[in-house]
Amino acid sequence: MTERKILTAEEIEAFKKKHIRSFTLRRGHISQAQKRALEELLPHYAVEYTQNLMNPEEIFGRKAPWVLEIGCGMGETTAAIAQMHPEVNFLGCEVFSAGVGALAKRLDEMSLTNVRIIQHDAVEVVKDMIATDSLDGVHIYFPDPWRKARHHKRRLVAQPFIHELVQRIKPGGYIHCATDWENYAEQMLEVLTGEPLLKNMYEGYSPVMANPITERPMTKFHARGERLGHGVWDLVFKRQ
């Protein structure tokens, strides 16, 4: 059995002061449609980053379960899940403008009102804006695997961030991670199993597409992984 790691006060304090970013901002292609969406549509869905705790009832205009998705990509999964679950509020966190624009465009085209978008580093959003014991769930689907060993320190699903993130989930809530990179899946399993506040809802990895709480639609990363012969690993843990 994996020994569960308890973070020291010094480790937690060090995390709060400084963290290694799990992304690298770079100039990337953004279409004209995405640019227009950023200018014209994003204001309808945007949440500004501040160092104050957010009030989800004010942000969404209603009281409902709410789920944080870290790394929305181009928004196809976020929009699909939001459409399947209109009774749930979703906060999508994404740093890249092309993805933010694409998601805003999808939300407008699908007439979805239960999604908000924050364009900022998720680690800082969690630390500064989300109250403890408040989230009903967290989705981290296909985060950058940072394949080279020297870059593994940049991986998002790692301590001490996971400990901080899990404290924001209310008891009975869940965290659902997915990756198509086996080495990262092994790390995810070790990190999540070692977190004292979490309990694995399955024995090891969860059956693909079998999350009983919120289904995960097929993503382009999942489809690409299967096409290339990669495995896809899902992990679903419950906050105790």
N, C-alpha and C positions, 0 to 999 in steps of 0.2 A: 504493500500500500504506500502511496506517495505521502510523505510527511508534509503536513500543511504548514506553510510558512506564515508566521506572524510578523508583520512589519514593525520595526522599532519606530519610536517617535522621531528619531533623527532621520530615518529613511523617508518618512511621510513629509517631514518638514522640508527636506531637500527637494522632494518632488514639487512641493508647492512653490518653491522659490525658482526652480529652473527645470526644464524638461527638454529632451531631444525631440525635435519635430519628426513626425512619422511621414512627412511629405516634403517635397522640394518644389517651391513655386518656380515656374518656368513659363516662358512665352510659348503659348500653344495656339493652335488654330481655333478660331471661333467664327462661326458662320454669321451671316448678316441677320438671319432669323433669330439666332441666339442673342445677338447684340440688341435687336429690337425688343426681345423679351426682357432683357435686363433693364432696359430703359422704361418700357411701357407696362410690363406685366409684373415684374418682381416686386414693385412697391405694394402690390395687393397681398403679397405673401411674406414679405421680408420681416425678420426680427433683427433688430440691431444688437450688436454685441455691446454689453456694458459690464461693469463689475458689480451689478446688483442682481439679486435673485429675481428670476422671472415669475410672473403669476400666470399659469397656464389658462386659467379661466378668463383672464383679461385678453390674453393673446388670441385665443380661439373663440372667444365670445360664448362659451358654454362650459359646463362641467362635464367631463368625460374622461375615461382612461386615456393616458397619453404615453406615447412610445417615442424614444429617441433613436433615429437612424444616423449612424456615423459613417460618412462617406457615401453620398447618394449616387455618385457617378453621374450618368446622364439622366437619372431619374426614372427609368422605366420600371424598376422594381418598386420604388417608393410609391409611384402613382398607382401601380397595379394593386398593391396591398391596400392602399388607402381607398381605392374603389371597392375592393372586396369587404372592407370593414369601415363603413361610414360612421359606425358608432364609436370609433376610436380616433383620437387626435394624434397626428404624427408631426414631429419636429425633425426636419432633415438638416443635417450639418454637412456642408461641403465647402471646400476652399477654392475650387477651380471655377472660373467664370463661365466657361463653356457648359459645364454640368449644371450650374445654377440656372443659367438661361434656358437650357433644355428642359429642366424640371419645371420652371415657371411656365414655359410654353405648353407642356403636357397638362399641367393642372388647369390651365385656361381652356384648352381644347376638350378636356374631359369634364369640365365644370365641377371640379372638386374643391370643396371648401374646408376640408379637415386636415390640410397640410400647411405648415409654415416652414420657411427656409431661413437658416442663419448661415451666412458666409463667413466662417471664421474657424480657427484652430479648435477642434473638438475638445482637446485637453483643457484649454482655457475656458471654453463654454461650460464644461462639466464643473470645473473648479470654482468658477465665479458666478454662474447663473442658475444652477440647478440645486434645489434644496435637497437635503438628505431625506430618504424614505418618501420620495415623491413620484418617481417614474414607475409605470406599470410594466415597462419592458424596454429593452435595448436591442437594436439590430446592428451587427457589424458584419456586412456581407462582402467577402472578397477584398479585404484590405490589401494594400501593397505588401507583397511578401518579402520585399528586400532580400532577394535571393542570395547575394554574396554574403558569406559568413561575417565579413567585417562590417556589414551593414545591418546585421540582425538587431543591433541595439536600437535601430529606428522603428522596429515593429511596434504597432499600436497595442496589440494584445500581449501585454507584458506588465509585470509589476514595476513600480507601485501604482501605475495608472489604473489598472483593473480594480485594485482595492478602493481607490477613490471613487471610481465609477459605480461599483457595486453598492457602495453606501448610499448612492442616490436612488437606488431601486428600492421600492417598498417591499417589506416582507411578503412573500407570495408572488412577487413579480419575477421576471425572467430576463436572461441575456441569451441571445441566439447569435452564434458566430458561424461563418461558413468560409471555406477556402478551397482552392483547387491545387494547393501546394502542400505536399505531404509533410515536409519538414516543418512548415508553419503549423499544420494541423496538430502535429505532435507537441509543438510548443504550446499551442492554445490549450490542448487537453491538460498538459502539465500545469500551466498557469491557473486555469479555471479550477482544476481539481485541488490545487494548493491553496485556494482562497477560502478561508474559514467561513465566510458568509454565504457560500454557495454549495448547492447539492446537485449533482448530475442527475438529470431526469431519466437518463438511460444508462446502460452499462457501456462505458466508453463513448464512442461516437453515436449520435442519434441517427436513426434511419433517415436516409435522404428524403426530403420533402415531407417528413412525418411530424413536423412540429405541431403539437395539438393546440397550441395557443394562437399562433398567427402563421398561416401558410406562407411559404417562400416561393414565389413564382420563379419559373426558369429565367435566369439572367443570361446576358450575352457571355459573361465569364464562365458560367456553368456550362452553357452550350459549347463554348470554345474548348473548355477543358475536356468534355466528353468527345468532341470531334478530334482532339489531339491525343486521345487515349489517356488523359489524366484522370485521376480519381477526384471526387468531390466529397469533402468531409463537412458535416454539420455537427454543431455542438449546442445543446440546449441545457442550460443550468438554471436552477430556481434559487431565488434569494430566500434564505432562511430567516 
